[in-house]
Amino acid sequence: MYRHLSSIYLCLLFFVTSLIFFVIAIILRVTTVRFDRKLTVLHLFSCFWAACYTWLNPLWRVSITGRDNIDTRKVYVMVSNHQSVVDILVLYRIFKPYKWVGKASLFKIPLLGWNMSMNKYIKIVRSSVSSQRRMIRLCSKNIGEGNSIMIFPEGTRSANGELRNFKEGAFLIAMQQKVDIIPMVINGTANALPPKGYPFNPQKMRLHILPPVPYETYRDMTVAEVSGHVRQIMADELNRMRK
């Protein structure tokens, strides 16, 4: 009963606050765009917006470690495993500047998707080769402008919580732009929402931000080797977190 009541409360909270937060996002976008070309203020507000849904959820507990591994003076390609839509809320809670790479359908969601567009996050249609090329081009452009990139290298959510094979796009971008890669590992989000998204489940979720993989350590590898190397680092950490 408590789980159902909490879920109803959270659904109502989501619908009421989304409109309010979106209006605030528009105001921030208009008032800061002239001096905040990277849209850092809007992104950090979006982090707060997303974080509210984990802070105010009585069923969820989120633990984040390794924030100090991100140097905000540097630009990275950030990669995380993907277990659930809840991963997005958890990753926003690192409160660090970056541009999301997300599937194009997310940008069509009222309010939330519109906010993604205002933030100039990067769309991708994974079945489209031209869209993939455009994504790589835009990511490279953003890195050149001083923006870090956040990508799920699995491409889609894992059905069983285990790491899927990695797509190579994130690692190609990192190699071309000669930037460090920051692996992040999430555990527990797969159980936070049932397959149909209701009701919410009580769940402890963890995010660990691992030390950067410096460009100097992988510069002589192939893209496939870099992808496999980072995947192994993340797989080892995921196994450790589950013990």
GUZARO-569919 format. One record per atom (N, C-alpha, C): residue number from 1; residue in one letter; x, y, z. Coordinates in steps of 0.2 Angstrom, whole numbers, plus 5000, padded with zeros to 4 digits. Example, Ala and Ser with C-alpha at 12.3 -4.5 7.8 and 13.67 -1.06 7.14 Angstrom:
<rs>
n, res, u, v, w
1, A, 5066, 4972, 5039
1, A, 5062, 4978, 5039
1, A, 5066, 4984, 5039
2, S, 5064, 4989, 5035
2, S, 5068, 4995, 5036
2, S, 5064, 5000, 5039
</rs>
This chain:
<rs>
n, res, u, v, w
1, M, 5004, 4994, 5000
1, M, 5000, 5000, 5000
1, M, 5004, 5006, 5000
2, Y, 5010, 5006, 5004
2, Y, 5014, 5012, 5005
2, Y, 5017, 5013, 4998
3, R, 5019, 5008, 4995
3, R, 5023, 5008, 4988
3, R, 5018, 5012, 4983
4, H, 5012, 5010, 4983
4, H, 5007, 5013, 4978
4, H, 5006, 5020, 4980
5, L, 5005, 5022, 4986
5, L, 5004, 5029, 4988
5, L, 5010, 5033, 4986
6, S, 5016, 5030, 4988
6, S, 5022, 5034, 4986
6, S, 5022, 5035, 4978
7, S, 5020, 5030, 4975
7, S, 5020, 5031, 4967
7, S, 5016, 5036, 4965
8, I, 5009, 5036, 4967
8, I, 5004, 5041, 4965
8, I, 5007, 5048, 4967
9, Y, 5010, 5049, 4973
9, Y, 5013, 5055, 4975
9, Y, 5018, 5057, 4970
10, L, 5022, 5053, 4968
10, L, 5028, 5054, 4964
10, L, 5025, 5056, 4957
11, C, 5020, 5053, 4954
11, C, 5017, 5054, 4948
11, C, 5014, 5061, 4948
12, L, 5011, 5063, 4953
12, L, 5008, 5070, 4954
12, L, 5013, 5075, 4954
13, L, 5018, 5073, 4958
13, L, 5024, 5078, 4959
13, L, 5027, 5079, 4952
14, F, 5028, 5074, 4948
14, F, 5031, 5075, 4942
14, F, 5027, 5079, 4937
15, F, 5021, 5078, 4937
15, F, 5017, 5082, 4932
15, F, 5016, 5089, 4934
16, V, 5016, 5091, 4940
16, V, 5015, 5098, 4943
16, V, 5021, 5101, 4942
17, T, 5027, 5098, 4944
17, T, 5033, 5102, 4944
17, T, 5036, 5103, 4937
18, S, 5035, 5098, 4933
18, S, 5038, 5099, 4926
18, S, 5036, 5105, 4923
19, L, 5030, 5107, 4923
19, L, 5028, 5113, 4920
19, L, 5031, 5119, 4924
20, I, 5031, 5119, 4930
20, I, 5035, 5125, 4934
20, I, 5042, 5125, 4932
21, F, 5045, 5119, 4932
21, F, 5052, 5119, 4931
21, F, 5054, 5121, 4923
22, F, 5049, 5120, 4919
22, F, 5050, 5121, 4912
22, F, 5050, 5129, 4911
23, V, 5045, 5132, 4914
23, V, 5045, 5139, 4914
23, V, 5051, 5143, 4916
24, I, 5054, 5140, 4922
24, I, 5060, 5143, 4925
24, I, 5066, 5142, 4920
25, A, 5066, 5136, 4917
25, A, 5071, 5134, 4912
25, A, 5071, 5139, 4906
26, I, 5065, 5141, 4904
26, I, 5064, 5146, 4898
26, I, 5067, 5153, 4900
27, I, 5065, 5155, 4907
27, I, 5068, 5161, 4909
27, I, 5075, 5161, 4910
28, L, 5078, 5156, 4912
28, L, 5085, 5155, 4913
28, L, 5089, 5155, 4906
29, R, 5086, 5152, 4901
29, R, 5088, 5152, 4894
29, R, 5089, 5159, 4891
30, V, 5083, 5162, 4892
30, V, 5083, 5169, 4889
30, V, 5088, 5174, 4893
31, T, 5088, 5173, 4899
31, T, 5092, 5178, 4903
31, T, 5100, 5177, 4903
32, T, 5102, 5171, 4902
32, T, 5109, 5169, 4903
32, T, 5112, 5168, 4896
33, V, 5109, 5167, 4891
33, V, 5112, 5165, 4884
33, V, 5117, 5170, 4882
34, R, 5117, 5176, 4883
34, R, 5122, 5181, 4881
34, R, 5128, 5180, 4884
35, F, 5129, 5178, 4890
35, F, 5135, 5178, 4894
35, F, 5137, 5170, 4895
36, D, 5132, 5166, 4894
36, D, 5133, 5159, 4896
36, D, 5133, 5155, 4889
37, R, 5138, 5155, 4885
37, R, 5137, 5152, 4878
37, R, 5137, 5144, 4879
38, K, 5140, 5141, 4884
38, K, 5140, 5134, 4885
38, K, 5133, 5132, 4888
39, L, 5129, 5136, 4890
39, L, 5123, 5135, 4893
39, L, 5124, 5131, 4900
40, T, 5129, 5132, 4903
40, T, 5131, 5129, 4909
40, T, 5125, 5130, 4915
41, V, 5123, 5136, 4915
41, V, 5118, 5138, 4920
41, V, 5111, 5134, 4919
42, L, 5109, 5133, 4913
42, L, 5103, 5130, 4911
42, L, 5104, 5122, 4912
43, H, 5110, 5120, 4911
43, H, 5112, 5113, 4912
43, H, 5111, 5111, 4920
44, L, 5115, 5115, 4924
44, L, 5115, 5114, 4931
44, L, 5108, 5115, 4934
45, F, 5104, 5119, 4931
45, F, 5097, 5119, 4933
45, F, 5093, 5113, 4931
46, S, 5095, 5110, 4925
46, S, 5092, 5104, 4923
46, S, 5094, 5098, 4928
47, C, 5100, 5099, 4930
47, C, 5102, 5094, 4935
47, C, 5098, 5094, 4941
48, F, 5097, 5100, 4944
48, F, 5092, 5101, 4950
48, F, 5085, 5098, 4948
49, W, 5083, 5100, 4943
49, W, 5076, 5098, 4941
49, W, 5076, 5090, 4941
50, A, 5080, 5087, 4938
50, A, 5080, 5079, 4938
50, A, 5082, 5076, 4945
51, A, 5086, 5080, 4949
51, A, 5088, 5077, 4955
51, A, 5082, 5077, 4960
52, C, 5078, 5082, 4959
52, C, 5072, 5083, 4964
52, C, 5068, 5076, 4964
53, Y, 5068, 5073, 4958
53, Y, 5064, 5067, 4958
53, Y, 5067, 5061, 4961
54, T, 5073, 5061, 4963
54, T, 5076, 5056, 4967
54, T, 5077, 5059, 4974
55, W, 5078, 5065, 4976
55, W, 5078, 5068, 4982
55, W, 5071, 5067, 4986
56, L, 5066, 5068, 4982
56, L, 5059, 5068, 4985
56, L, 5055, 5061, 4985
57, N, 5059, 5056, 4982
57, N, 5056, 5050, 4982
57, N, 5058, 5046, 4988
58, P, 5053, 5044, 4992
58, P, 5054, 5041, 4998
58, P, 5056, 5033, 4997
59, L, 5055, 5031, 4991
59, L, 5057, 5024, 4990
59, L, 5064, 5023, 4988
60, W, 5067, 5028, 4985
60, W, 5074, 5028, 4982
60, W, 5079, 5031, 4987
61, R, 5085, 5028, 4987
61, R, 5091, 5031, 4990
61, R, 5097, 5030, 4985
62, V, 5100, 5036, 4984
62, V, 5105, 5036, 4979
62, V, 5112, 5038, 4982
63, S, 5117, 5034, 4980
63, S, 5124, 5035, 4983
63, S, 5129, 5036, 4977
64, I, 5132, 5042, 4977
64, I, 5137, 5044, 4972
64, I, 5144, 5045, 4975
65, T, 5149, 5041, 4972
65, T, 5156, 5042, 4974
65, T, 5160, 5043, 4968
66, G, 5166, 5047, 4969
66, G, 5170, 5048, 4964
66, G, 5170, 5055, 4960
67, R, 5165, 5059, 4963
67, R, 5165, 5066, 4960
67, R, 5171, 5069, 4959
68, D, 5176, 5068, 4963
68, D, 5182, 5072, 4963
68, D, 5186, 5069, 4957
69, N, 5184, 5064, 4954
69, N, 5188, 5062, 4948
69, N, 5186, 5066, 4941
70, I, 5182, 5070, 4942
70, I, 5180, 5075, 4937
70, I, 5183, 5082, 4938
71, D, 5187, 5084, 4934
71, D, 5190, 5091, 4934
71, D, 5186, 5095, 4930
72, T, 5182, 5100, 4932
72, T, 5178, 5104, 4928
72, T, 5182, 5109, 4924
73, R, 5188, 5109, 4925
73, R, 5193, 5113, 4920
73, R, 5194, 5109, 4914
74, K, 5193, 5103, 4914
74, K, 5195, 5099, 4908
74, K, 5189, 5097, 4904
75, V, 5190, 5094, 4898
75, V, 5184, 5092, 4894
75, V, 5185, 5084, 4893
76, Y, 5180, 5081, 4894
76, Y, 5180, 5073, 4894
76, Y, 5175, 5070, 4889
77, V, 5176, 5064, 4887
77, V, 5170, 5060, 4885
77, V, 5168, 5055, 4891
78, M, 5162, 5056, 4893
78, M, 5160, 5053, 4899
78, M, 5155, 5047, 4896
79, V, 5157, 5041, 4899
79, V, 5153, 5035, 4897
79, V, 5150, 5031, 4903
80, S, 5144, 5029, 4903
80, S, 5141, 5025, 4908
80, S, 5137, 5019, 4906
81, N, 5136, 5014, 4910
81, N, 5132, 5009, 4908
81, N, 5125, 5011, 4909
82, H, 5120, 5007, 4906
82, H, 5113, 5009, 4905
82, H, 5108, 5004, 4907
83, Q, 5105, 5004, 4913
83, Q, 5101, 4999, 4916
83, Q, 5093, 5001, 4916
84, S, 5092, 5008, 4916
84, S, 5085, 5010, 4916
84, S, 5085, 5017, 4915
85, V, 5079, 5020, 4913
85, V, 5078, 5027, 4912
85, V, 5080, 5031, 4918
86, V, 5080, 5028, 4924
86, V, 5082, 5031, 4930
86, V, 5089, 5033, 4930
87, D, 5093, 5030, 4926
87, D, 5100, 5031, 4925
87, D, 5101, 5039, 4924
88, I, 5097, 5042, 4920
88, I, 5097, 5049, 4918
88, I, 5096, 5053, 4924
89, L, 5092, 5052, 4928
89, L, 5091, 5056, 4934
89, L, 5097, 5055, 4939
90, V, 5100, 5049, 4939
90, V, 5106, 5048, 4944
90, V, 5112, 5052, 4941
91, L, 5113, 5051, 4934
91, L, 5118, 5055, 4931
91, L, 5118, 5062, 4931
92, Y, 5112, 5065, 4931
92, Y, 5111, 5072, 4932
92, Y, 5114, 5074, 4939
93, R, 5113, 5070, 4944
93, R, 5115, 5072, 4951
93, R, 5123, 5072, 4952
94, I, 5127, 5071, 4947
94, I, 5134, 5073, 4948
94, I, 5135, 5081, 4947
95, F, 5130, 5084, 4945
95, F, 5130, 5092, 4945
95, F, 5137, 5094, 4942
96, K, 5139, 5091, 4936
96, K, 5145, 5093, 4932
96, K, 5142, 5095, 4925
97, P, 5145, 5100, 4922
97, P, 5143, 5102, 4915
97, P, 5145, 5097, 4910
98, Y, 5140, 5095, 4906
98, Y, 5141, 5091, 4900
98, Y, 5135, 5091, 4895
99, K, 5136, 5089, 4889
99, K, 5130, 5088, 4884
99, K, 5128, 5081, 4884
100, W, 5122, 5080, 4885
100, W, 5120, 5073, 4884
100, W, 5119, 5071, 4876
101, V, 5121, 5065, 4875
101, V, 5119, 5062, 4868
101, V, 5113, 5057, 4870
102, G, 5107, 5059, 4867
102, G, 5101, 5055, 4868
102, G, 5097, 5053, 4862
103, K, 5093, 5048, 4862
103, K, 5090, 5046, 4856
103, K, 5084, 5051, 4854
104, A, 5083, 5052, 4848
104, A, 5079, 5058, 4845
104, A, 5072, 5058, 4848
105, S, 5070, 5052, 4850
105, S, 5063, 5052, 4852
105, S, 5062, 5055, 4859
106, L, 5067, 5056, 4863
106, L, 5067, 5059, 4869
106, L, 5066, 5066, 4869
107, F, 5068, 5069, 4863
107, F, 5068, 5076, 4862
107, F, 5060, 5078, 4861
108, K, 5056, 5074, 4859
108, K, 5049, 5075, 4857
108, K, 5045, 5075, 4863
109, I, 5047, 5073, 4869
109, I, 5043, 5072, 4875
109, I, 5041, 5079, 4877
110, P, 5035, 5081, 4878
110, P, 5033, 5088, 4881
110, P, 5037, 5090, 4887
111, L, 5039, 5096, 4887
111, L, 5043, 5099, 4893
111, L, 5050, 5096, 4894
112, L, 5050, 5090, 4895
112, L, 5057, 5087, 4897
112, L, 5061, 5087, 4890
113, G, 5058, 5085, 4885
113, G, 5062, 5085, 4878
113, G, 5063, 5092, 4876
114, W, 5058, 5096, 4877
114, W, 5059, 5103, 4875
114, W, 5065, 5106, 4879
115, N, 5066, 5104, 4885
115, N, 5071, 5107, 4889
115, N, 5078, 5104, 4886
116, M, 5078, 5098, 4884
116, M, 5084, 5095, 4881
116, M, 5086, 5099, 4875
117, S, 5081, 5101, 4871
117, S, 5083, 5105, 4865
117, S, 5085, 5112, 4867
118, M, 5083, 5115, 4872
118, M, 5085, 5121, 4874
118, M, 5092, 5121, 4877
119, N, 5094, 5115, 4880
119, N, 5101, 5114, 4882
119, N, 5106, 5112, 4876
120, K, 5103, 5111, 4870
120, K, 5107, 5110, 4864
120, K, 5111, 5103, 4865
121, Y, 5107, 5098, 4869
121, Y, 5110, 5091, 4869
121, Y, 5109, 5088, 4862
122, I, 5112, 5083, 4861
122, I, 5114, 5080, 4854
122, I, 5109, 5074, 4853
123, K, 5105, 5074, 4848
123, K, 5101, 5069, 4846
123, K, 5104, 5064, 4842
124, I, 5102, 5058, 4842
124, I, 5104, 5052, 4838
124, I, 5098, 5047, 4836
125, V, 5098, 5046, 4830
125, V, 5093, 5040, 4828
125, V, 5098, 5034, 4827
126, R, 5098, 5029, 4831
126, R, 5103, 5024, 4831
126, R, 5103, 5020, 4825
127, S, 5097, 5020, 4822
127, S, 5096, 5015, 4816
127, S, 5099, 5019, 4809
128, S, 5100, 5025, 4810
128, S, 5102, 5030, 4804
128, S, 5110, 5031, 4804
129, V, 5113, 5029, 4799
129, V, 5120, 5030, 4798
129, V, 5122, 5038, 4798
130, S, 5117, 5041, 4794
130, S, 5118, 5048, 4793
130, S, 5118, 5052, 4800
131, S, 5113, 5050, 4804
131, S, 5112, 5053, 4811
131, S, 5118, 5051, 4815
132, Q, 5121, 5045, 4815
132, Q, 5127, 5043, 4819
132, Q, 5133, 5048, 4817
133, R, 5133, 5049, 4810
133, R, 5139, 5054, 4808
133, R, 5138, 5061, 4811
134, R, 5131, 5063, 4810
134, R, 5130, 5070, 4813
134, R, 5131, 5070, 4820
135, M, 5130, 5065, 4824
135, M, 5131, 5065, 4831
135, M, 5138, 5065, 4833
136, I, 5143, 5062, 4829
136, I, 5150, 5062, 4830
136, I, 5152, 5069, 4828
137, R, 5150, 5072, 4823
137, R, 5152, 5079, 4821
137, R, 5150, 5084, 4826
138, L, 5144, 5083, 4829
138, L, 5142, 5088, 4834
138, L, 5145, 5087, 4841
139, C, 5147, 5081, 4842
139, C, 5151, 5080, 4848
139, C, 5158, 5082, 4848
140, S, 5161, 5081, 4842
140, S, 5167, 5084, 4841
140, S, 5167, 5092, 4841
141, K, 5162, 5095, 4838
141, K, 5161, 5102, 4838
141, K, 5161, 5105, 4846
142, N, 5157, 5101, 4850
142, N, 5155, 5103, 4857
142, N, 5162, 5102, 4861
143, I, 5166, 5097, 4860
143, I, 5172, 5096, 4863
143, I, 5177, 5102, 4861
144, G, 5177, 5104, 4855
144, G, 5181, 5109, 4853
144, G, 5179, 5116, 4856
145, E, 5173, 5116, 4858
145, E, 5170, 5122, 4861
145, E, 5171, 5122, 4869
146, G, 5173, 5116, 4871
146, G, 5175, 5116, 4879
146, G, 5169, 5112, 4882
147, N, 5165, 5109, 4879
147, N, 5160, 5105, 4882
147, N, 5161, 5097, 4883
148, S, 5160, 5094, 4889
148, S, 5161, 5087, 4889
148, S, 5155, 5084, 4886
149, I, 5155, 5078, 4885
149, I, 5150, 5074, 4882
149, I, 5148, 5068, 4886
150, M, 5142, 5066, 4887
150, M, 5139, 5061, 4891
150, M, 5136, 5056, 4886
151, I, 5138, 5049, 4886
151, I, 5136, 5045, 4881
151, I, 5135, 5038, 4885
152, F, 5129, 5034, 4883
152, F, 5128, 5027, 4885
152, F, 5131, 5023, 4879
153, P, 5137, 5020, 4880
153, P, 5140, 5017, 4874
153, P, 5137, 5010, 4872
154, E, 5133, 5008, 4877
154, E, 5129, 5001, 4875
154, E, 5123, 5003, 4870
155, G, 5122, 5009, 4869
155, G, 5117, 5011, 4864
155, G, 5110, 5011, 4867
156, T, 5108, 5006, 4871
156, T, 5101, 5005, 4874
156, T, 5102, 5002, 4880
157, R, 5096, 5002, 4884
157, R, 5096, 4999, 4891
157, R, 5098, 4991, 4891
158, S, 5101, 4989, 4896
158, S, 5103, 4982, 4896
158, S, 5096, 4978, 4899
159, A, 5095, 4973, 4896
159, A, 5088, 4969, 4898
159, A, 5089, 4965, 4905
160, N, 5096, 4964, 4907
160, N, 5097, 4960, 4913
160, N, 5102, 4963, 4918
161, G, 5104, 4969, 4916
161, G, 5108, 4973, 4921
161, G, 5116, 4972, 4919
162, E, 5117, 4967, 4915
162, E, 5124, 4965, 4913
162, E, 5126, 4970, 4907
163, L, 5132, 4971, 4907
163, L, 5135, 4976, 4901
163, L, 5134, 4973, 4894
164, R, 5131, 4976, 4890
164, R, 5130, 4974, 4883
164, R, 5137, 4976, 4879
165, N, 5137, 4974, 4873
165, N, 5143, 4976, 4869
165, N, 5143, 4984, 4868
166, F, 5148, 4987, 4868
166, F, 5149, 4994, 4867
166, F, 5149, 4996, 4859
167, K, 5145, 5001, 4858
167, K, 5146, 5004, 4851
167, K, 5153, 5008, 4852
168, E, 5156, 5010, 4846
168, E, 5162, 5013, 4846
168, E, 5162, 5020, 4845
169, G, 5156, 5023, 4844
169, G, 5156, 5030, 4843
169, G, 5159, 5035, 4848
170, A, 5158, 5033, 4855
170, A, 5161, 5037, 4860
170, A, 5168, 5037, 4860
171, F, 5171, 5032, 4858
171, F, 5178, 5031, 4859
171, F, 5182, 5034, 4853
172, L, 5178, 5033, 4847
172, L, 5181, 5037, 4841
172, L, 5181, 5044, 4842
173, I, 5176, 5047, 4845
173, I, 5176, 5054, 4847
173, I, 5182, 5056, 4851
174, A, 5183, 5052, 4857
174, A, 5188, 5053, 4861
174, A, 5195, 5053, 4858
175, M, 5196, 5048, 4854
175, M, 5202, 5048, 4850
175, M, 5204, 5053, 4845
176, Q, 5198, 5055, 4842
176, Q, 5199, 5061, 4837
176, Q, 5201, 5067, 4840
177, Q, 5197, 5068, 4846
177, Q, 5198, 5075, 4850
177, Q, 5204, 5074, 4855
178, K, 5207, 5069, 4856
178, K, 5212, 5068, 4860
178, K, 5211, 5070, 4868
179, V, 5205, 5067, 4870
179, V, 5203, 5069, 4877
179, V, 5203, 5063, 4881
180, D, 5203, 5064, 4888
180, D, 5202, 5058, 4892
180, D, 5195, 5056, 4892
181, I, 5194, 5049, 4894
181, I, 5188, 5046, 4895
181, I, 5186, 5045, 4902
182, I, 5180, 5047, 4904
182, I, 5178, 5045, 4911
182, I, 5173, 5040, 4911
183, P, 5175, 5034, 4914
183, P, 5170, 5028, 4914
183, P, 5166, 5029, 4921
184, M, 5159, 5028, 4920
184, M, 5155, 5028, 4926
184, M, 5151, 5022, 4926
185, V, 5149, 5019, 4932
185, V, 5146, 5013, 4933
185, V, 5140, 5014, 4938
186, I, 5134, 5012, 4935
186, I, 5128, 5013, 4939
186, I, 5126, 5006, 4941
187, N, 5123, 5005, 4947
187, N, 5120, 4998, 4949
187, N, 5114, 5000, 4953
188, G, 5109, 4996, 4952
188, G, 5102, 4996, 4956
188, G, 5097, 4999, 4952
189, T, 5098, 5003, 4947
189, T, 5092, 5007, 4944
189, T, 5088, 5002, 4940
190, A, 5090, 4997, 4938
190, A, 5086, 4992, 4934
190, A, 5080, 4990, 4938
191, N, 5081, 4989, 4945
191, N, 5075, 4987, 4949
191, N, 5071, 4993, 4952
192, A, 5073, 4999, 4951
192, A, 5069, 5005, 4953
192, A, 5062, 5005, 4950
193, L, 5062, 5004, 4944
193, L, 5056, 5004, 4940
193, L, 5054, 4997, 4937
194, P, 5048, 4995, 4938
194, P, 5046, 4988, 4935
194, P, 5045, 4989, 4927
195, P, 5045, 4984, 4923
195, P, 5044, 4985, 4916
195, P, 5039, 4990, 4914
196, K, 5033, 4990, 4917
196, K, 5028, 4995, 4915
196, K, 5029, 5002, 4918
197, G, 5034, 5003, 4922
197, G, 5035, 5009, 4925
197, G, 5031, 5011, 4931
198, Y, 5027, 5006, 4934
198, Y, 5022, 5008, 4939
198, Y, 5020, 5001, 4943
199, P, 5020, 5001, 4950
199, P, 5022, 5006, 4954
199, P, 5030, 5006, 4955
200, F, 5033, 5011, 4958
200, F, 5040, 5012, 4959
200, F, 5042, 5007, 4965
201, N, 5048, 5004, 4964
201, N, 5050, 4999, 4969
201, N, 5055, 5003, 4974
202, P, 5055, 5001, 4980
202, P, 5061, 5003, 4985
202, P, 5067, 5001, 4982
203, Q, 5072, 5005, 4982
203, Q, 5078, 5003, 4979
203, Q, 5084, 5008, 4981
204, K, 5090, 5005, 4983
204, K, 5096, 5008, 4984
204, K, 5100, 5008, 4977
205, M, 5102, 5014, 4975
205, M, 5105, 5014, 4969
205, M, 5112, 5018, 4970
206, R, 5117, 5015, 4966
206, R, 5124, 5018, 4967
206, R, 5127, 5020, 4960
207, L, 5131, 5025, 4960
207, L, 5134, 5028, 4955
207, L, 5142, 5029, 4957
208, H, 5146, 5026, 4953
208, H, 5153, 5027, 4955
208, H, 5157, 5030, 4949
209, I, 5160, 5035, 4950
209, I, 5163, 5039, 4944
209, I, 5171, 5037, 4945
210, L, 5173, 5033, 4940
210, L, 5180, 5030, 4940
210, L, 5185, 5035, 4938
211, P, 5191, 5034, 4940
211, P, 5197, 5039, 4937
211, P, 5197, 5039, 4930
212, P, 5199, 5045, 4927
212, P, 5199, 5046, 4920
212, P, 5204, 5041, 4917
213, V, 5202, 5039, 4910
213, V, 5207, 5035, 4906
213, V, 5211, 5040, 4902
214, P, 5217, 5042, 4903
214, P, 5220, 5047, 4900
214, P, 5221, 5046, 4892
215, Y, 5221, 5051, 4888
215, Y, 5222, 5050, 4881
215, Y, 5229, 5046, 4880
216, E, 5234, 5049, 4884
216, E, 5241, 5046, 4883
216, E, 5241, 5038, 4884
217, T, 5237, 5035, 4888
217, T, 5237, 5028, 4889
217, T, 5234, 5024, 4883
218, Y, 5230, 5027, 4879
218, Y, 5226, 5023, 4874
218, Y, 5228, 5026, 4867
219, R, 5232, 5031, 4866
219, R, 5233, 5034, 4860
219, R, 5235, 5030, 4854
220, D, 5239, 5024, 4856
220, D, 5241, 5020, 4851
220, D, 5237, 5014, 4850
221, M, 5231, 5013, 4853
221, M, 5226, 5008, 4852
221, M, 5222, 5009, 4846
222, T, 5218, 5004, 4844
222, T, 5213, 5005, 4839
222, T, 5207, 5007, 4843
223, V, 5202, 5009, 4839
223, V, 5195, 5011, 4843
223, V, 5192, 5005, 4846
224, A, 5193, 4999, 4843
224, A, 5190, 4993, 4846
224, A, 5193, 4991, 4852
225, E, 5200, 4992, 4852
225, E, 5204, 4991, 4858
225, E, 5202, 4996, 4864
226, V, 5201, 5002, 4862
226, V, 5199, 5007, 4868
226, V, 5193, 5005, 4870
227, S, 5188, 5004, 4866
227, S, 5181, 5002, 4868
227, S, 5181, 4996, 4873
228, G, 5185, 4991, 4871
228, G, 5186, 4984, 4875
228, G, 5189, 4986, 4882
229, H, 5194, 4990, 4881
229, H, 5198, 4992, 4888
229, H, 5193, 4995, 4893
230, V, 5190, 5000, 4890
230, V, 5185, 5004, 4895
230, V, 5180, 4999, 4897
231, R, 5177, 4995, 4893
231, R, 5172, 4991, 4895
231, R, 5174, 4986, 4900
232, Q, 5180, 4984, 4900
232, Q, 5183, 4979, 4905
232, Q, 5183, 4983, 4911
233, I, 5186, 4989, 4911
233, I, 5186, 4993, 4918
233, I, 5179, 4993, 4921
234, M, 5174, 4995, 4917
234, M, 5167, 4996, 4919
234, M, 5164, 4989, 4922
235, A, 5166, 4984, 4918
235, A, 5163, 4977, 4920
235, A, 5166, 4975, 4927
236, D, 5172, 4976, 4928
236, D, 5176, 4974, 4934
236, D, 5173, 4978, 4940
237, E, 5171, 4985, 4939
237, E, 5168, 4989, 4944
237, E, 5161, 4987, 4945
238, L, 5157, 4985, 4940
238, L, 5151, 4983, 4941
238, L, 5150, 4976, 4945
239, N, 5155, 4972, 4944
239, N, 5155, 4966, 4948
239, N, 5157, 4967, 4955
240, R, 5162, 4972, 4956
240, R, 5164, 4974, 4963
240, R, 5158, 4977, 4967
241, M, 5154, 4981, 4963
241, M, 5148, 4984, 4967
241, M, 5143, 4979, 4969
242, R, 5143, 4974, 4965
242, R, 5137, 4969, 4967
242, R, 5139, 4964, 4972
243, K, 5145, 4964, 4974
243, K, 5148, 4959, 4980
243, K, 5145, 4962, 4986
</rs>
